[in-house]
Amino acid sequence: MVAHPIAPWMFVGLVVCLLSGFPVAFALAAVATMFGIVGLIVGAFHPEFLLAMPQRVIGIFFNDNLLAIPFFTFMGMILERTGLAEEMLDALGRLLGRLRGGLAYAVILVGAVLAATTGTVSASVIAMGLISLPIMLRYGYDPRVATGVIAASGTLAQIIPPGLVLIVLAEQLEVPLGEIYRAVLWPALMLIAAYMLYVLALSFFAQKWVPAAPAEGCGAPMRTLLIRAATAALPPLALITMILASIYFGVATPSEGGAVGAVGALLIAAIKRRLSLRNLKQAMDTTGIICSCILFLVIGSSFFMLIFRGFDGHLWIESLLQHLPGGATGFLIVINLLIFVLAFFLDFFEIAFIVLPLITPIAEKMGINMVWLAALLAVNLQTSFMHPPFGIALFNLRSVAPPEIKTRDLYWGAVPFLLIQLTMVGLLAAFPGLVSTDKAGEAATDLELKLPTPNESEQAADPPVPTDGTSR
């Protein structure tokens, strides 16, 4: 079995639509529809492929991973409007402000907590930019350091559970969401530590870039500051810990944990007396917009992959990758380089819904541990938010930064943190045991793994018409 010649042209058509600025979800559906009609006219595949699409849509609506998205998004939006970030940053800023780089440490720590509560990069970056950037500039921080720390801290929402990005990865790679949450725990903590070590290095070798805050800005005695910091950070940390622990230990599914988190966020907001109708409406509106966008992306991606497989496009992708030197290792190197380069031009969701469905079947056939691969790609895809010139975190920060901050400052400030993220990708690739999964050590050590031969691919291929109602 070989791929139909239309398959490569279908991929080219998608690239043209994306470059023209057409929305990704509708580009996927439009290209699939156009080439599906062409396929019917020329007899390239059976019409049963088109008839299978309603079953796929039904499968999407019954997907447990996707059901967790509105719960966690709503939880994050409610907590964001309780003044959580302002309270924590004020408390930690006063606690650590006496140190050189203290405000940067506070931004990283608050960014990590905010990432775990909001789950979205844009929300974290905008919130931290509005709150912390004016303070850092007022205390004399170098603009490149200040913007780089804020943008990098915001992108922690990419890898810290229960991030929206991790839910999308679980769906696209067909990996249980709870396993991904366990897998990214150590990489996330290591990334936070690496950011703080970079700030520590600056405090020794570039002291003028990260000065200590004035003594009068730190205010109360140390004991009072410690109590204030603990009180500000405790409610969200307790909520997130409870949710993740229930998921880790199998007490609750991700969707159940998300539902508990949404209720807990409402209770925290009510206790803080900030659960107004206005805040509730804003949270619901934002949640609806985000979930609708993701839903259309999932449906468009599913339709595109259905038609693409109808032309045996998966065989074309396999033929491109089956002669790579190094077996599984060579495949992983090429895929990670490809995703890194694509991130200069595409955002995370475009890569997740276009590229990942193409490589997932090949990775499975090569015996690569999919949980480990999910963690590796999560860190790699994190760079897509920091890439000059199209990184969404940089765009978000630019929208709230004061006019005196130059765009080049944003770009140069992002470079050191981008290098840190790439270093983490290399560490995860070299030491798979850093990922919390029983089979992580087997992920990339077998250099003898080969892609199946065409005959084996034909025997192992999925039935031509999916009828199980799943999303893929």
MOKASUL-V754107 format. One record per backbone hydrogen bond with DSSP energy under -1.0 kcal/mol. CO is the residue of the C=O (numbers start at 1). NH is the residue of the N-H. Records with the same first field share a line. If there is no record, write none. Layout:
# MOKASUL-V754107
CO = NH / NH
This chain:
# MOKASUL-V754107
4 = 7
6 = 10
7 = 11
8 = 12
9 = 13
10 = 14
11 = 15
12 = 16
13 = 17
14 = 18
15 = 19
16 = 20
17 = 22
18 = 21
23 = 27
24 = 28
25 = 29
26 = 30
27 = 31
28 = 32
29 = 33
30 = 34
31 = 35
32 = 36
33 = 37
34 = 38
35 = 39
36 = 40
37 = 41
38 = 42
39 = 44
46 = 49
47 = 51
48 = 52
50 = 53
52 = 56
53 = 57
54 = 58
55 = 59
56 = 60
57 = 61
58 = 62
60 = 63
63 = 67
66 = 69
68 = 72
69 = 73
70 = 74
71 = 75
72 = 76
73 = 77
74 = 78
75 = 79
76 = 80
77 = 81
79 = 82 / 84
83 = 87
84 = 88
85 = 89
86 = 90
87 = 91
88 = 92
89 = 93
90 = 94
91 = 95
92 = 96
93 = 97
96 = 99
97 = 213
99 = 102
101 = 105
102 = 106
103 = 107
104 = 108
105 = 109
106 = 110
107 = 111
108 = 112
109 = 113
110 = 114
111 = 115
112 = 116
113 = 117
114 = 118
115 = 119
119 = 164
120 = 124
121 = 125
122 = 126
123 = 127
124 = 128
125 = 129
126 = 130
127 = 131
128 = 132
132 = 136
133 = 137
134 = 138
135 = 139
136 = 141
137 = 140
142 = 146
143 = 147
144 = 148
145 = 149
146 = 150
147 = 151
148 = 152
149 = 153
150 = 154
151 = 155
153 = 156
154 = 157
155 = 158
156 = 159 / 160
160 = 163
163 = 167
164 = 168
165 = 169
166 = 170
167 = 171
168 = 172
169 = 173
170 = 175
176 = 180
177 = 181
178 = 182
179 = 183
180 = 184
184 = 188
185 = 189
186 = 190
187 = 191
188 = 192
189 = 193
190 = 194
191 = 195
192 = 196
193 = 197
194 = 198
195 = 199
196 = 200
197 = 201
198 = 202
199 = 203
201 = 205
202 = 206
206 = 209
209 = 142
214 = 217
215 = 218
221 = 225
222 = 226
223 = 227
224 = 228
225 = 229
226 = 230
227 = 231
228 = 232
229 = 233
230 = 234
233 = 237
234 = 238
235 = 239
236 = 240
237 = 241
238 = 242
239 = 243
240 = 244
241 = 245
242 = 246
243 = 247
244 = 248
245 = 249
246 = 251 / 252
247 = 250
253 = 257
254 = 258
255 = 259
256 = 260
257 = 261
258 = 262
259 = 263
260 = 264
261 = 265
262 = 266
263 = 267
264 = 268
265 = 269
266 = 270
267 = 271
268 = 272
269 = 274
270 = 273
274 = 276
276 = 280
277 = 281
278 = 282
279 = 283
280 = 284
281 = 285
282 = 286
283 = 287
284 = 288
285 = 289
286 = 290
287 = 291
288 = 292
289 = 293
290 = 294
291 = 295
292 = 296
293 = 297
294 = 298
295 = 299
296 = 300
297 = 301
298 = 302
299 = 303
300 = 304
301 = 305
302 = 306
303 = 307
304 = 308
305 = 309
306 = 310
307 = 311
308 = 313
309 = 312
311 = 4
312 = 316
313 = 317
314 = 318
315 = 319
316 = 320
317 = 321
318 = 322
321 = 324
326 = 329
327 = 331
328 = 332
329 = 333
330 = 334
331 = 335
332 = 336
333 = 337
334 = 338
335 = 339
336 = 340
337 = 341
338 = 342
339 = 343
341 = 344
342 = 345 / 346
347 = 351
348 = 352
349 = 353
350 = 354
351 = 355 / 356
355 = 358 / 359
356 = 360
359 = 363
360 = 364
361 = 365
362 = 366
363 = 368
364 = 367
369 = 373
370 = 374
371 = 375
372 = 376
373 = 377
374 = 378
375 = 379
376 = 380
377 = 381
380 = 383
381 = 384
382 = 385
383 = 386 / 387
385 = 393
387 = 391
391 = 395
392 = 396
393 = 397
394 = 398
395 = 399
397 = 401
402 = 405
406 = 410
407 = 411
408 = 412
409 = 413
410 = 414
411 = 415
414 = 418
415 = 419
416 = 420
417 = 421
418 = 422
419 = 423
420 = 424
421 = 425
422 = 426
423 = 427
424 = 428
425 = 429
426 = 430
427 = 431
431 = 434
432 = 435
435 = 437
437 = 440
439 = 442
440 = 443
445 = 447
453 = 457
454 = 458
455 = 459
456 = 460
